[in-house]
Amino acid sequence: MRPTKILITGANGQVGTALAAALRKKYGTDKVLCTDIRKPKEEHGPFEMLDILNVQRMSEVIEDHHITQVYHLAAILSANGEWNPKKTWNVNLNGQLSILELAHQYQMDKVFFPSTIAVFGSTTPREGTPQHTAAEPSTVYGMSKLAGELWCQYYHSRYEVDVRSLRYPGIIGWQSHPGGGTTDYAVEIFHEAIKSGQYTCYLRENATLPMLYMDDAIRATIELMDAPAEKISIRTSYNLAGVSLSPKSLYDEIKKYFPDFKIKYEVDFRQQIADTWSESIDDSIARNDWGWKEQFDTARIAEDMIKHLRLAYHT
């Protein structure tokens, strides 16, 4: 086999920042090339500026760095995507198609594509959402990810591209600030608890959504990519779940550390998006196929977030 050389697109994002660190720890710093359309605040290893819509440049980067695996994270997220729907569709879907085609052309070992619970919609069962179910997304982001899942399956079945995918729920992590998603409140609330002692939430207090701690999300991603190909039965995207929580349940947990912390609610358009998403996810196929199991519940998430953010804010 060829030596592993990994390309991450959208590496400056919330997931990309943590994933790059984990992959560099696993494979070595020089084996992971991070790319994005803007430079990171700090470079911790090889980095290239890269627009995923520039197919010629992507091809050059893949050839120059002898890339064997791609983690394709570059995308415009759900809330931000609604401000410019055509751009969101172009970046999210055409960028992915270019990656899949290049993976086929260069006979790459593996490709990772992150999907999301945003592929679900108002016709999807909201509790215990099954792997195979109605999916009528209400956002361009969700539409692009659902189409992307089908393209993953197509490239696998027609061209034998070993592409693997997870439907991420909302992700909570301390490593970076979120980038325009509907579940961003679950990160912002921790920052504000430490910085200002008060937070204004844009979702209703009882808006329950599936969430996953960043450590679990990164571990799930690497475990999926490490699993033998014969263990992978889903070539669209695996359901993935950690905990289901609401702004109020998270607020109640944070108040154990900051008793004077205040929250108020000013609901905006993001609540309409959240109303179409699942409250809980059935991820039993991922558990059975490659042994997925979350490690962080709500209490442990709060404890770890506050520990790391206190260090970051020197409190």
Secondary structure, 3 states (H helix, E strand, C coil): CCCCCEEEECCCCHHHHHHHHHHHHHHCHHHEEEEECCCCCCCCCCEEECCCCCHHHHHHHHHHCCCCEEEECCCCCHHHHCCCHHHHHHHHHHHHHHHHHHHHHCCCCEEEEEEEHHHCCCCCCCCCECCCCCCCCCCHHHHHHHHHHHHHHHHHHHHCCCEEEEEECEEECCCCCCCCCCCCHHHHHHHHHHHCCEEEECCCCCCCEEEEEHHHHHHHHHHHHHCCHHHCCCCCCEECCCEEECHHHHHHHHCCCCCCCEEEECCCCHHHHHCCCCCCECCHHHHHHHCCCCCCCHHHHHHHHHHHHHHHHCC
